[in-house]
C-alpha cells in the first residue's frame, strides 16, 4: 500500500530479481523494500514485483502480498492448482511466517503475545487501527533478539494475516517499527526504510504436501 499523502513519490528500486526457489509449481522471491507487490491505481504505480516476475515467468499467479515498504520472502504460484493449494494454506493459517524488525525503545521482556483486533481506519485508509467492537481478530507472538542503542531487534510471528498487523501491534505496545511512514513518529520515523523483513516462510508443497521452509537474509 502506498502512503496516504500527496507528497509521496513512488521510486521503486531498480534491482534484479532475487529468486530464492523455483520449480514446476512454486516461485519464491526476496522482495526488495520500496517495491509494490501488485500494481497500484494509475500508470505511475504499474511497476511492481508481480509485473517484473511475469516478464520472466508469464504464468505466475498471486498468492499473498507484502506491504510496499516491507522486504523479504514471497511465494507465487506457477499453476492454478498451486494457487488454490497455497491460498487455502494461508486461509487456514497452515503457513508459518517469521519476520525480523527493529523497533523504537528498549523492550524489557524477553517475549510476549499481542491480541488486539484490527480494522481499517476509513477516514485515513489504508491505515488500520485497534477496535475491540468491530475489529477482526489479530494475534502476534514476539521474541526479543537484542537491544541496540536505544532500539530493539525482534523476531515477530504473526498468527493472523491482517493488513499492517505487525506495524500496528508494535506501535500499540509502545515500540513502533523504525522508519514506518504510517505509524512511527519523531525520531523513530527518521530511518531510510521500514525496518521490517519477512525472514522465513514455511509451507507445504502443492505437489505432494512436503513441508518446506524458505529464508531471505535480513538486509539491516
C-alpha positions as CSV (number, residue, x, y, z in Angstrom):
1,X,0.0,0.0,0.0
2,X,1.2,3.5,-0.8
3,X,1.4,6.2,1.8
4,X,-1.8,8.3,2.0
5,X,-0.3,11.7,1.3
6,X,0.1,13.8,-1.8
7,X,3.8,14.4,-1.3
8,X,4.6,10.7,-1.8
9,X,6.7,9.8,-4.9
10,X,6.9,6.2,-5.9
11,X,10.5,5.4,-6.7
12,X,10.9,1.6,-6.7
13,X,14.4,0.2,-6.6
14,X,16.0,-0.8,-9.9
15,X,17.4,-4.2,-8.6
16,X,17.4,-7.6,-10.4
17,X,15.0,-10.3,-9.3
18,X,16.3,-12.3,-6.3
19,X,14.9,-15.8,-6.9
20,X,15.1,-18.0,-3.8
21,X,13.5,-21.1,-5.3
22,X,11.7,-22.2,-8.5
23,X,10.1,-25.4,-9.6
24,X,7.1,-26.5,-11.6
25,X,4.6,-25.2,-9.0
26,X,6.3,-22.6,-6.9
27,X,8.3,-19.4,-7.3
28,X,9.9,-17.9,-4.1
29,X,11.3,-14.4,-4.3
30,X,13.0,-12.0,-2.0
31,X,11.0,-8.8,-2.4
32,X,13.0,-5.6,-2.0
33,X,11.7,-2.8,0.2
34,X,10.1,0.1,-1.7
35,X,8.5,-2.1,-4.5
36,X,4.8,-2.8,-4.6
37,X,3.7,-6.4,-4.6
38,X,0.9,-5.7,-7.2
39,X,0.1,-2.7,-9.3
40,X,-1.4,0.4,-7.6
41,X,-4.0,2.7,-9.2
42,X,-2.5,4.6,-12.1
43,X,0.2,4.1,-14.6
44,X,2.8,5.6,-12.2
45,X,2.2,2.7,-9.8
46,X,2.4,0.0,-12.5
47,X,5.9,-1.2,-11.7
48,X,5.6,-4.0,-9.1
49,X,7.0,-7.4,-8.2
50,X,4.4,-9.5,-10.0
51,X,4.8,-7.5,-13.2
52,X,8.6,-7.9,-13.1
53,X,8.1,-11.6,-12.4
54,X,5.6,-12.1,-15.3
55,X,8.1,-10.7,-17.7
56,X,10.3,-13.7,-17.0
57,X,7.6,-16.2,-15.9
58,X,4.4,-15.3,-17.7
59,X,2.3,-17.9,-15.9
60,X,3.0,-16.5,-12.4
61,X,-0.1,-16.1,-10.2
62,X,-0.5,-14.1,-7.0
63,X,-0.9,-15.9,-3.6
64,X,-0.3,-13.2,-0.9
65,X,1.2,-9.7,-0.6
66,X,3.8,-7.8,1.4
67,X,3.5,-4.1,2.1
68,X,5.4,-1.9,-0.3
69,X,7.9,-0.9,2.5
70,X,8.5,-4.5,3.7
71,X,11.2,-6.7,2.2
72,X,11.5,-10.5,2.3
73,X,10.1,-13.9,1.3
74,X,7.1,-14.0,-1.0
75,X,5.7,-17.1,-2.7
76,X,4.0,-17.1,-6.1
77,X,2.2,-19.9,-7.9
78,X,3.1,-21.2,-11.3
79,X,-0.2,-23.1,-11.9
80,X,-3.8,-22.6,-10.9
81,X,-3.6,-25.8,-8.8
82,X,-0.7,-24.4,-6.8
83,X,-2.5,-21.0,-6.4
84,X,-5.6,-22.8,-4.9
85,X,-3.5,-25.0,-2.7
86,X,-1.3,-22.2,-1.3
87,X,-4.3,-19.9,-0.9
88,X,-6.0,-22.5,1.3
89,X,-2.8,-22.8,3.4
90,X,-2.8,-19.1,4.1
91,X,-6.6,-19.0,4.7
92,X,-6.4,-21.9,7.2
93,X,-3.2,-20.5,8.8
94,X,-1.2,-23.6,8.0
95,X,1.7,-21.4,6.8
96,X,4.3,-20.2,9.4
97,X,5.9,-16.8,8.9
98,X,8.7,-15.1,10.8
99,X,9.7,-11.5,10.5
100,X,12.6,-9.5,11.9
101,X,12.0,-5.9,12.9
102,X,14.0,-3.1,14.6
103,X,11.7,-1.2,16.9
104,X,12.0,2.1,18.9
105,X,13.0,1.8,22.5
106,X,14.4,-1.0,24.7
107,X,12.0,-3.8,25.1
108,X,12.2,-5.1,28.7
109,X,10.6,-8.5,28.3
110,X,12.2,-11.5,26.5
111,X,9.0,-12.5,24.7
112,X,5.3,-11.8,24.6
113,X,1.9,-12.2,22.9
114,X,-0.3,-9.4,21.4
115,X,-4.0,-10.0,20.9
116,X,-5.6,-6.8,19.5
117,X,-8.4,-6.8,16.9
118,X,-7.8,-4.6,13.8
119,X,-9.9,-2.9,11.3
120,X,-9.3,-0.3,8.6
121,X,-9.4,3.4,9.8
122,X,-11.8,4.5,7.0
123,X,-11.2,8.3,7.2
124,X,-7.4,7.6,7.0
125,X,-7.3,4.5,4.9
126,X,-5.2,2.5,4.2
127,X,-4.2,2.9,7.9
128,X,-5.5,0.3,10.3
129,X,-6.4,0.7,14.0
130,X,-7.4,-1.3,17.0
131,X,-11.2,-1.7,17.5
132,X,-12.5,-4.1,20.2
133,X,-16.1,-3.9,18.9
134,X,-15.7,-4.3,15.1
135,X,-12.1,-5.3,14.6
136,X,-11.1,-8.7,13.2
137,X,-9.0,-11.0,15.4
138,X,-5.3,-10.4,15.2
139,X,-2.6,-12.1,17.2
140,X,1.2,-11.7,17.1
141,X,3.9,-13.6,19.1
142,X,7.2,-11.9,19.5
143,X,10.7,-12.6,20.9
144,X,13.4,-10.0,21.7
145,X,16.7,-10.7,20.0
146,X,18.9,-7.9,21.3
147,X,18.9,-4.3,22.3
148,X,20.8,-1.9,20.1
149,X,21.5,1.7,21.1
150,X,18.0,2.6,22.4
151,X,16.3,0.3,19.8
152,X,15.5,-3.4,19.9
153,X,15.8,-6.1,17.3
154,X,12.9,-8.5,17.5
155,X,11.5,-11.6,15.7
156,X,7.8,-11.4,15.1
157,X,5.4,-14.4,14.5
158,X,2.0,-13.3,13.1
159,X,-0.7,-15.8,13.9
160,X,-3.2,-14.0,11.7
161,X,-2.6,-12.0,8.5
162,X,-4.3,-8.7,8.9
163,X,-3.2,-5.7,6.9
164,X,-0.4,-3.7,8.7
165,X,-0.8,-6.2,11.7
166,X,2.8,-6.1,12.8
167,X,3.2,-2.4,12.3
168,X,0.1,-1.6,14.4
169,X,0.7,-4.2,17.1
170,X,4.3,-2.9,17.6
171,X,3.0,0.7,17.8
172,X,0.3,-0.3,20.3
173,X,2.8,-1.8,22.8
174,X,4.9,1.4,22.6
175,X,7.6,0.2,20.3
176,X,6.8,1.3,16.7
177,X,8.9,-0.2,13.9
178,X,11.7,2.1,12.9
179,X,11.2,4.0,9.6
180,X,7.5,3.3,9.5
181,X,5.9,6.2,7.5
182,X,2.4,5.3,8.8
183,X,2.7,4.5,12.5
184,X,6.1,5.9,13.7
185,X,6.6,9.5,14.8
186,X,9.5,11.7,15.6
187,X,13.0,10.2,15.6
188,X,11.5,6.7,15.3
189,X,10.4,7.6,11.8
190,X,13.7,9.1,10.7
191,X,15.2,6.0,9.1
192,X,16.0,5.2,5.4
193,X,13.4,2.4,5.2
194,X,10.8,0.5,7.2
195,X,12.9,-1.9,9.4
196,X,10.6,-4.9,8.8
197,X,11.7,-8.0,6.8
198,X,9.9,-11.3,6.1
199,X,12.7,-13.6,7.1
200,X,11.1,-17.0,6.6
201,X,8.0,-18.8,5.3
202,X,7.1,-22.4,5.9
203,X,4.5,-24.1,3.7
204,X,3.5,-27.4,2.2
205,X,4.4,-28.0,-1.4
206,X,1.3,-28.2,-3.6
207,X,2.6,-31.3,-5.3
208,X,2.9,-34.0,-2.6
209,X,2.5,-31.8,0.6
210,X,6.1,-31.9,1.8
211,X,6.9,-29.2,4.3
212,X,9.4,-26.6,3.0
213,X,10.9,-23.5,4.6
214,X,12.3,-20.6,2.6
215,X,14.5,-17.8,4.0
216,X,15.9,-14.5,2.9
217,X,18.7,-12.8,4.8
218,X,17.8,-9.7,6.8
219,X,19.2,-6.6,5.0
220,X,19.5,-4.4,8.0
